[in-house]
């Protein structure tokens, strides 16, 4: 068999003792508590600032949505007002035309050839070199208009 090995210590007990490695620096308790309080305060301020910023962003988003809604409703109101104005204008024109027709009917009944004579005189001024002039009128007015226009043509040349 082999011979047993003796246990040998690798340590030299006669050598000077090694200095223990220093541990982490210790912070005094008051400084530690002050640092914790500062960290908490800083975290609170940062959280408050983040909350305020989030509230401002939410307010801006709500304001933007409200403005967009208001713009849409304003555009709708303007379109409705435009349609209402157009309808009122159409109605006013209809009333004016109905009134003019009534008035014109009464004027034509009272002075049936006055408008024809005025229109013919305006044409005679423009058509001096034309050899003839044709006016179409209702059969009831043919003789009266012929006499009136012939006389006007003779006067105007």
C-alpha positions as CSV (number, residue, x, y, z in Angstrom):
1,X,0.0,0.0,0.0
2,X,1.0,3.4,-0.3
3,X,1.9,5.4,2.5
4,X,-0.5,7.9,3.9
5,X,0.3,11.5,3.2
6,X,0.7,13.8,6.1
7,X,-1.6,16.7,6.5
8,X,0.4,19.8,5.9
9,X,-0.9,23.2,6.6
10,X,-0.3,25.7,3.8
11,X,-0.6,28.5,6.2
12,X,2.4,29.9,7.8
13,X,1.5,30.8,11.3
14,X,4.7,32.6,11.9
15,X,4.0,35.3,9.2
16,X,2.5,38.6,10.2
17,X,-1.3,38.7,10.2
18,X,-2.9,40.2,7.1
19,X,-5.1,43.3,7.7
20,X,-8.7,42.6,7.2
21,X,-10.1,44.3,4.2
22,X,-12.3,47.2,5.2
23,X,-16.0,46.9,4.5
24,X,-18.1,49.5,2.8
25,X,-18.0,52.9,4.3
26,X,-20.7,53.4,6.9
27,X,-22.9,56.4,6.5
28,X,-24.0,58.1,9.7
29,X,-27.6,57.4,10.5
30,X,-28.6,61.1,10.3
31,X,-27.1,61.5,6.8
32,X,-28.8,58.2,5.8
33,X,-32.2,59.5,7.0
34,X,-31.6,62.9,5.3
35,X,-30.8,61.1,2.0
36,X,-33.9,59.0,2.3
37,X,-36.0,62.1,3.0
38,X,-34.5,63.9,0.0
39,X,-35.1,60.9,-2.3
40,X,-38.8,60.7,-1.1
41,X,-39.2,64.5,-1.6
42,X,-37.6,64.3,-5.1
43,X,-39.8,61.4,-6.0
44,X,-42.9,63.2,-4.8
45,X,-42.0,66.3,-6.8
46,X,-41.3,64.3,-9.9
47,X,-44.6,62.4,-9.5
48,X,-46.5,65.7,-8.9
49,X,-44.8,67.2,-12.0
50,X,-45.7,64.1,-14.0
51,X,-49.3,64.3,-12.8
52,X,-49.6,67.9,-13.7
53,X,-48.2,67.3,-17.1
54,X,-50.6,64.4,-17.7
55,X,-53.5,66.6,-16.5
56,X,-52.4,69.4,-18.9
57,X,-52.2,66.9,-21.8
58,X,-55.6,65.5,-20.9
59,X,-57.0,69.1,-20.7
60,X,-55.5,69.9,-24.0
61,X,-57.0,66.8,-25.6
62,X,-60.4,67.6,-24.1
63,X,-60.1,71.2,-25.3
64,X,-59.2,70.0,-28.8
65,X,-62.1,67.6,-28.9
66,X,-64.5,70.4,-27.7
67,X,-63.2,72.8,-30.4
68,X,-63.6,70.1,-33.1
69,X,-67.1,69.4,-31.9
70,X,-67.8,73.1,-31.8
71,X,-66.4,73.6,-35.3
72,X,-68.6,70.8,-36.6
73,X,-71.7,72.2,-35.0
74,X,-70.8,75.7,-36.3
75,X,-70.4,74.4,-39.8
76,X,-73.7,72.6,-39.5
77,X,-75.4,75.8,-38.2
78,X,-73.9,77.8,-41.0
79,X,-75.1,75.3,-43.6
80,X,-78.6,75.4,-42.1
81,X,-78.5,79.2,-42.0
82,X,-77.4,79.3,-45.6
83,X,-80.2,76.9,-46.6
84,X,-82.7,79.0,-44.6
85,X,-81.4,82.2,-46.3
86,X,-81.7,80.6,-49.7
87,X,-85.3,79.5,-48.9
88,X,-86.2,82.9,-47.6
89,X,-84.7,84.5,-50.7
90,X,-86.6,82.1,-53.0
91,X,-89.8,82.8,-51.1
92,X,-89.2,86.6,-51.4
93,X,-88.6,86.2,-55.2
94,X,-91.7,84.2,-55.5
95,X,-93.7,86.9,-53.7
96,X,-92.1,89.6,-55.8
97,X,-92.9,87.7,-59.0
98,X,-96.5,87.1,-57.9
99,X,-96.9,90.8,-57.1
100,X,-95.3,91.8,-60.4
101,X,-97.5,89.5,-62.3
102,X,-100.6,91.0,-60.6
103,X,-99.3,94.5,-61.2
104,X,-98.3,93.8,-64.8
105,X,-101.6,92.1,-65.5
106,X,-103.4,95.2,-64.3
107,X,-101.1,97.5,-66.2
108,X,-101.4,95.5,-69.4
109,X,-105.2,95.4,-69.0
110,X,-105.2,99.2,-68.6
111,X,-102.6,100.0,-71.2
112,X,-102.2,96.9,-73.4
113,X,-99.9,98.4,-76.0
114,X,-97.6,100.6,-73.9
115,X,-94.9,97.9,-73.4
116,X,-95.0,96.8,-77.0
117,X,-94.6,100.4,-78.1
118,X,-91.7,101.0,-75.8
119,X,-89.9,97.8,-76.9
120,X,-90.5,98.7,-80.6
121,X,-89.1,102.2,-80.2
122,X,-86.0,100.8,-78.6
123,X,-85.6,98.4,-81.5
124,X,-86.2,101.2,-84.1
125,X,-83.2,103.1,-82.7
126,X,-81.0,100.1,-83.2
127,X,-82.4,98.9,-86.5
128,X,-82.5,102.1,-88.6
129,X,-80.9,100.3,-91.6
130,X,-83.1,97.2,-91.4
131,X,-85.7,97.0,-94.3
132,X,-88.4,95.5,-92.1
133,X,-89.4,94.8,-88.5
134,X,-91.5,91.8,-87.3
135,X,-93.3,91.8,-84.0
136,X,-95.3,88.8,-82.9
137,X,-98.4,89.6,-80.7
138,X,-101.6,87.9,-79.7
139,X,-104.2,87.8,-82.5
140,X,-106.5,90.2,-80.6
141,X,-103.8,92.9,-80.7
142,X,-102.6,92.6,-84.4
143,X,-104.5,95.5,-85.9
144,X,-103.8,97.9,-83.0
145,X,-100.1,97.0,-82.9
146,X,-99.8,97.3,-86.7
147,X,-101.2,100.8,-86.7
148,X,-99.1,101.8,-83.7
149,X,-95.8,100.4,-85.0
150,X,-96.4,101.7,-88.6
151,X,-96.9,105.2,-87.2
152,X,-93.8,104.8,-84.9
153,X,-91.7,103.5,-87.8
154,X,-92.7,106.5,-90.0
155,X,-91.8,108.9,-87.2
156,X,-88.4,107.3,-86.3
157,X,-87.4,106.6,-89.9
